[in-house]
Amino acid sequence: MKLNKVMIIAEAGVNHNGDYDRAVEMIYAAKKAGADYVKFQTAVPELVISRFAEKAEYQKETTGREESQLEMCRKIHLRLEDYRPLAQLCREVGIGFMSTPFDLVSIDCLAELGMDYWKIPSGEITNLPYLRKIASKGGKVIMSTGMAEMAEIEAAMEILVRGGIRREDIALLHCNTQYPTPMCDVNLRAMQSFRRLNPGAVGYSDHTVGIEVPVAAVALGAQIIEKHFTLDKSLPGPDHRASLDPEELTAMVKAIRNIELALGSPDKGVSDSERPNIAVARKSIVAARDISAGETLSEENLTVKRPGNGLSPMLWDTVIGTRATRDFVADELISL
């Protein structure tokens, strides 16, 4: 999985609240912010959630405790037939389209849309039939790893590989599945452990509040960043509180691109921008007082001062003990 720059995925998720027009608006917002992809979540709620399943605690806090998880998800998911025109709009707008399938029917639906990547969510990393179905479709995979131990991640990768997905076509995203994630639980250094599994890329899916953690992840080597965004944090729904608004999304993209430039290469040298300052900031060997021609140069009549366009002070031992080739006035650059 060759990535020439950090891939930034603007996670619309279900923050459209089941409103197709809002989903359209989110595509334009993600494009304007500079994201590479906008990603949705595709599901047939009845195929994903038992009617007896409770909400997560954060979902109870954001959407109330009265309704079930299934009832909540019925309200916030789009219809399967909505994803084709959304994918087409992404092509027209010039932003990549992605959506995470949460059931086998949704996998088939999305397989027809020509996505560049399959996105496997953290909750499906132990779902053997699901993983086999994804593998059967082929292509490239980005897999989030929230709530998972390393052994579970490795097992999921092996299922994908046995199903026909090349290991180098699997990207692993470090993730913590709490909304919002406490800073003490982020553990960005866990990304380093993924390298021993030989994935095609390593990245980070963020659920913290703010933009500093994904920016830090890029500084630590993340090649993919995924971050939830919303048009309005005050909207009802489970994920708005841990999402960025469009202005914050724009700021995150800009910060990541800046860090990407700042990381540079392992080589240390003089940059083009700083080269003119060598003469200004460095020092040269100069006359500490007036010196007559033929006088022996010594620590008494020499000193080191700016500018740095004369003899380098690193030649101090070479100059000491030689004779002045001409008269020098105080502060004049010494020449041999």
N, C-alpha and C positions, 0 to 999 in steps of 0.2 A: 504494500500500500504506500505508494510514493506521494508525499504531500510536499508541495513546493513552498507552502506557507501554512501558518496556523489556520485550521478550518474552524470557523465560528458558526455555531448552530444556534439560531434564535428559536428557542423552544416555545412555540405558541401553545402546545399541549391542548388542554381543554379550556384555556382561558377565553375562548370565544363564547363559552357557556351555551353551546349548541346553536348559536346564531351564525348562519352562513355569511351574512353581510359583514358581521364583525370579523369573521375569519378572513374574508377578503381584505378588510382594512388592515389586519395584522400582517398580511403579506406585504402590502405597500410600506408599512412601518418598518418591517424587518429589512427590506431593501433599502429604504432611506437611511437606516442606521448603519448600513455597510456590512451586514451579515452575509455569509456565503450561502447559508441554507436557512429556510424556515421549516420547522418541523411540527407536525400535528400528532395526535394520538387517535388511532382508529380501533374501534371496538364495537362488537355487538354485546351490549351490557349483559344480556341474559346468558351469553356463552362464556362470560368471564367471571361473573360474580354470583354466588349462591344467594338466594333470598334470605338466608340466615346469617350472611356475613355482616359483621359490624364495621363501622367506619374506623379509620385510624383516629387516634386521639386528636391529632392536629386537624383532621377533617371535622370532627365533632365541634372543635373550638371555632372553626371558620364557617361551618354550614349548619350547625345545630345538631342536637342529639336525637331528635324525634324520628327522622326518616332513616331508612337503612342505607347501606352503601350502594345497593342496587338502585334504589329509588333516586339517590343523588346522581348516580352516573347516567341514568336514563335522561336526566334533564340537561346534561352538559356535553353529550356526545352528538356529533353530526351524523347524518345518514351515510351509509356506505356510498351511495351514488353521488354524494357531494364532493368526494375526493378527486374524481377525474377532472371536473372543471377547475378545482383549486390547483391541481398539478399543471393544467394547461395555462392558467393565469400566471403561475410562477415562471413558466417558460417565456411567456410574453413579457413579463416584467424584468426578467433577467436575474432571477435568484433560484438557487437549487431548491427542489421540493423533496421533503422527507416526511414520513409518518411512521410512528411506531405501531405495529399491529399487536393486539392483546389476545387474539384468538385465531384459530385455524382458518375460519371464514375470512377474517380480515387480511390474513396473509395472502390468500388467493386474490382478494380484491386489489390489494396494493401491487401484487406481482404483475398486473396488467398495465401499470402506470409507468414502468420504466425508470424506477428510482435508481440513483447511483449507489446507494447504500441501504442495506437493511439495518434498522436500529432495534436492538434487543434491549428491553427495559430490565431493570434490576430484578423485578419480581418474577421474571420468566427464566432466570438463569438456572433454576432447578426443574424446569418443565421439559422433560425428555421428548414427548410427542411434538411439542412446539419447536424445540431446537432442531429436531429431525426434519420438520416441515420447512423451516427456514433453509436448512442445508440443501434440501431437495430443489429449491428454487435457484441456487447458485448465486454468484455475485460476491460483493464485498459486504462485510458485516462490521457494525460498530456496536459493542456490547457494554452496557453499564454494569457495574459490579457492586452496587449498594447492598448491604446486608449479607455479603458473601465472604466466606473464608477462601484462602488461596486454593485449597483443594477443590472447592466447588467451582471456582473459576477455571481451573485446569480441566476439570471433568467436562464442563460445558464446551470448552474449546475443542476437546478431543471428540465430542459428539459432532460438532460442526465439521471438523477435519475428516472424520470417518464418513460423513455425509457428502463430502466432495468440495467443501470450502477450503481453499489453500490457507495455511497458517498465516502467511504474509498478507492475506486479505482480511484478517481479523484485527480490528482495533479494540483495545480495552480502555474503558473510561473509569478511572477511580471515581467513586461516588459515595455519598452518605445519604441514605434515604430517610431523612427527617426534614420536615418543612416548617420553619427554616432550620438549617443545621447549626448547632452551637459551634462557635469557633474552636472550642477545645476538642471537638470530635471530627474536625476536618481531616487532619492527618495527611497532608499533601505528600509527605515523603513515602507514603505507601506506593505511589506511582513507580518508585525505583524498583520495587519488588516484582512488578509486572515484566520487567525486562527479561527475567530468567525464563519466562514462558514463551519468549520469542514471538510476540505479536508483530503485526505489520506496523502498528503505531500505538502510542500511549497518549491518553488525554484525560480530561477531567470534566465531569458533569456536576455543576454547582447548584446547591440549594441554600447557600448562605444569603444573608441580607447584604446588599451592596455589591461592589465590583472588585474589591481589593484581592479577594481570594482567587478568582479566576486569572487575574493579572499575575499574581504570584505563581500560580500553576504554570503559566507560560514561561516565567523566568526559571522554573525548575525543569523545564523540558516538555511540557504538555504540547502535543501537536494538534489536538482537537479540544475545543472548549464548547460546552453546551450550557446554556443558561435560559431559564424561564423568563418570559416577558409578558406584559399585559398592557392593554391600552389604558386601563384605569385600575389602580390598586384597590379602589373602594368597591369594585363590583363584587357581587356575591359569588362564592365558589371556593374550592379547597386550596387553590394554588396561587391566588393573586397576591397574598401577603408575602410570599417568598419570591416574588417576581420583580423584574425591573420594569419601569415605565419606559416609553420610547426614548426620552432624553437620556436616561441612565444607560439604556442599551447602546445608544450612540457613543456615550462616554466610554463604556467598556470596550467597544470595538476600537475606538481611537487609542485607548491606553494599551490594548494588546498589540496593535500595529506598531506603536512606539517602542514597546518592549521588544518586539520581534526585531526591529531595526537595531535597537541598542545591544542586543545579545551578540551580534557580529559573529566573529570566528575565533577559534582558539589561538590564532596568531597575534602576537603583540608587536606592534611597530608604531611608527609615527603616522598619524592620520593627516590627510590633506588639510583638514580644517585647522589643526594645531601647528602645522609645520612653520607658518610665518611667525609664530610666537617663540620659536627657539631663540632667535637673536634677542628678543625682548626679555625673556624670563631667565635664560641661562647667563653665566658669567664668563669673563675672559681674564687673562693675566694682563694687568695694567701697571703703569708706573705709580708707585706710592708717593713719589716726589719727583722733582726734575732730575733727570739722569743725563750724564754727559756721555758722548761717544767714547767707547773703549772702557767705560766703567764696568766693573764686575757686577753682574746681576745677582741679587741676594734677597733674603727674606726681609732685609731692612729697606730695600728700595723698590720692592715689588709687592703688589697686593692683588686681590681678586674682586672684580666689580662687574656689574652689567655695563654694556650689552654683551651678548654672547656670540658676536660675529668675529672674534679674534682668536688668539691661541687658547685652547681649552685648558682649564685648570688641571686637567688630568695630565698635562705635560709639564707640570710644576717642577718635578725633579729633573726633567731634561733641560729646562731653562736655567735653573739655579746653577751658578758657577760659570755660565757663559758670559761673554762681553757684549755690551750694547753696540749695535752696529751703527748707531747714530745717536743724536741727541733726542731725548724724549721729555715731554713736559708731563707734569703730574696728571694722572687719570688717562693718559694716552695709552691706546692699545699697544702692547709690546709685539714687535715682529722680530723674527730671527733673520 
